[in-house]
Amino acid sequence: MDETHNNRTSLVRGAKDIAKEAKRQAAKNFSKAVDRASDEYLAHRSYNRFQNEDEEEDNYNNYTQQDGHYADNGANDDDGASSDATEGHDDEDEIYEGEYQGVPAYNEGKPQDGQVALGQPVSDSLKSRKELENERQADEEELAQQYELIMQECGHGRFQWQLYFVLGLALMSDGVEVFVVGFVLPSAETDMCVPNSGAGWLGSIVYLGMMFGAFFWGGLSDKVGRRQVLLISMSVNGFFAFLSSFVQGYSMFLFCRMVSGFGIGGAVPIVFSYFAEVLAREKRGEHLSWLCMFWMIGGIYASAMAWAIIPHYGWSFSMGSAYQFHSWRVFVVVCALPCVSAVVALTFMPESPRFYLEVGKHDEAWMVLKHIHDTNMRARGEPERVFTVNRIKIPRQLDELVEMQRDSANPALKILFKIKTEFRGIWLNLIKCFSYPVKENTVKLAAVWFTLSFGYYGLSVWFPDVIKHLQADEYASRVKIHNNERTEDFTFNFTLENQIHRNGVFLNDRFIGMKFKAVTFIESSFLNCYFEDVSSVGSSFKNCTFVDSFFYNTDIDDAKLTNSRVINSSFHHNKTGCQMTFDDDYSAYWVYFVNFLGTLAVLPGNIISALLMDKIGRLSMLGGSMVLSGISCFFLWFGTTESMMIFMLCLYNGLSISAWNSLDVVTAELYPTDRRGTGFGFCNAMCKLAAVLGNLIFGSLVGITKAIPILLASSVLVGGGLVGLRLPDTRANVLM
């Protein structure tokens, strides 16, 4: 009996041991399944927090731990149901919260190509292109939501402000480049003796260079990176801008300024794309608007430097008659300094982490994001705060197969092949900008950029020239006319200005160390006269006669002797080149001062747009500003004096700046990351094309009629504003 009882007891005890072991194994397998499901659930809940603000706090608690940091992906295991990851785990090998754990291998836990395991995802080789693109789109949406959370954890602080000033210098260089064109145009053309047929080419060719540069550098930034491409483009701009101040020939000067414009063309599309990608959603509109202020600062800087440098003709020097370095060349060198400063500062900044994630560089992106987080936390006095992100979603990479050159191939062929590949990539990216879902937005944005630029740059050319014409008319009204005068044995050693001498006779007169400024001699005779050290700015001799006269070290040549006869007269050591004198120019200071006031008037509008960008919305600012700018153009009809025209210039600039700021923000937010630089570059290229057309059209109408420029500018601005109101609102968007 006892033996039977003992056997039964042993049997029951063995059965209990077997059941306990089976239960433990089942609990272990169940724990693994729960871990995977929990990870997917938490990730899904963390992304949905942007769709339902009412559940934000609950979802954030699911995503974070009690200290406000991101939670680890593993679930807590019970004592009797520990996972394989913790079984036999050594305490010394523990990975602390927030410590970077590297990137898992792409094929980890997946079958090889061509194999389909039960319960495993299908191999990429068995999927269609459309299926892969759909998966990438889903990954992009997840990354956009997660990246927004990461930027919120990184915070807004010292790093963003450092990048703000660095990118601000680059944007300032773009503003300087635009204003340099207008300021040096009259001086350069006069200094290089440019004929009327070549006048005006400088302004157009610089804008053409900027147009092609915006498209090329913007597209390249989507392939190579924001920081690297911006460094290259700014270096090109700085080098050729500096070189242009030393070249003597006008054709070489045009070439240098064109390449300089090509380099600076990449500034606007890359700067705004770069800065937008390190800003959280609630900070993006305001701080992108603050960044726009640097373009205005560039205009103020260029105006102030032109006002202080160009009119000082005495700053120039020469090396014989072949090399002349006048004050406007000093101005060109000074205007290259912001670009040089931007290049130096950019070398200390990292690449955009959003771009790194877009191209699958997880490790590099994590390091940059950690740098942003640590920089901001140290500035806040919280250096102990840990960056808790250890896994970031990266989109599926759909690299196209390309034929690689052999290692033994010619290096030149390799370079050409690389350039061809990059150009092809830029072109394909541009095609994507005209495909669903951004096709309609691209067309609308291009229209708004074109109309706003056409009105702005067209009026910017028209305003100063109209003021010059008003000044010229007022100056001409004070001209002194001398008819049938006769002077004999008289020495002229002073300045003659704004005079007309008709049917005069000058006998045995001496003109020594003097200036003719805006003086015209008509049908006058010079008999046995002596000219020495004479300069004649804006002066001419029409149908005059010179008999037995002697010219020494003067600038009187065939160009100034219109239909005149020279009999028994000689010219010795004539001044070569075009003589420039700004020291007594009645309009030089005034023109620069007017541009300075017009640029300074932008400041109030810039501040208001930055403060209201996130409150009243981008589209309201864009459409309202363009419509008001168009309406303000009508008041130009009543501008009959200089003071009234200057007031209208300041009013127009102050109203239009909000449209520029809003358009920059909307363009940066509408395009996905893989097309942001390309799309922005294309829109900015349309802007520069409109600037070229505006220069040509409005410049040809100066002094002819007011009606066409006013009606043309008003209509395009109002029309562009109405189109801008139909763009999608991006205020609540995360960066895709």
Number of C-alpha atoms within 10 A of each C-alpha: 6 7 8 9 10 11 12 12 12 12 12 12 12 12 12 12 12 12 12 12 12 12 13 15 14 12 17 19 14 13 20 19 11 14 17 13 12 15 15 12 12 19 16 14 18 21 21 16 19 18 9 10 10 10 13 16 11 12 21 19 16 17 22 16 12 9 8 12 19 22 20 17 16 14 16 11 14 11 7 11 19 17 20 12 9 11 9 7 10 8 8 6 7 9 10 10 15 16 12 17 12 11 12 9 8 7 10 8 10 15 15 14 12 10 14 14 11 8 6 11 12 17 16 13 12 12 10 9 12 9 12 16 15 12 13 17 15 14 15 22 17 21 23 22 20 18 23 23 21 20 18 15 20 23 20 18 16 18 20 18 13 13 20 18 15 22 28 26 28 31 31 28 32 29 23 26 28 21 20 22 19 16 22 19 17 15 20 22 19 16 20 17 17 17 9 8 7 12 15 17 13 23 23 19 20 25 28 21 23 30 28 23 28 34 27 25 30 34 33 25 27 25 20 15 21 27 19 15 21 29 21 16 23 27 20 18 30 26 17 21 28 22 18 23 22 17 17 16 13 18 13 13 20 18 17 22 27 26 23 28 31 29 30 33 33 37 31 28 31 32 26 26 28 26 21 22 22 24 21 21 22 15 13 22 30 21 20 24 26 18 23 25 21 23 22 23 22 26 25 22 22 28 25 15 18 29 21 13 18 26 22 17 16 13 14 14 12 10 8 7 9 9 12 18 17 22 21 26 23 19 21 27 16 18 24 22 15 20 26 19 16 24 21 13 18 20 12 10 15 18 17 21 24 27 22 20 22 22 21 16 15 19 18 16 22 22 14 18 22 19 16 24 26 22 19 21 23 14 12 11 9 12 13 9 13 15 23 21 20 18 17 17 18 20 20 18 12 11 7 6 6 7 7 9 13 8 8 7 9 11 11 9 11 16 11 12 15 14 12 12 13 17 15 12 16 24 16 12 21 19 14 17 24 15 11 9 11 16 14 13 20 22 13 18 25 20 21 30 25 24 24 28 25 28 28 22 22 24 23 21 19 24 22 20 17 21 21 18 15 17 17 13 11 11 12 13 10 10 14 12 12 13 12 11 12 12 12 13 12 13 14 15 15 12 14 15 18 18 19 17 19 19 16 19 18 19 18 16 20 20 18 18 16 18 20 19 20 17 23 22 20 20 18 23 22 19 18 18 23 19 21 19 18 22 23 23 19 13 21 22 21 18 16 21 19 20 17 15 20 17 21 18 17 21 23 22 14 11 10 16 18 14 13 18 14 14 12 10 16 13 15 11 11 16 17 14 14 14 14 18 16 16 13 12 13 12 15 16 17 15 18 22 16 22 25 20 17 24 22 18 21 22 16 13 20 24 17 13 27 22 15 16 25 18 12 12 17 29 24 18 25 30 27 21 26 32 22 18 28 28 18 18 23 16 13 20 12 10 16 12 11 16 12 13 22 19 16 21 24 19 18 25 21 21 23 27 29 31 29 21 26 27 23 23 24 21 25 28 27 24 22 18 23 19 24 28 37 32 32 31 31 26 26 30 29 25 25 27 22 24 28 22 17 25 22 17 17 24 20 12 15 18 13 8 10 15 12 13 21 22 14 16 25 22 17 22 29 22 18 26 28 18 17 28 18 12 20 12 15 19 20 12 15 21 25 23
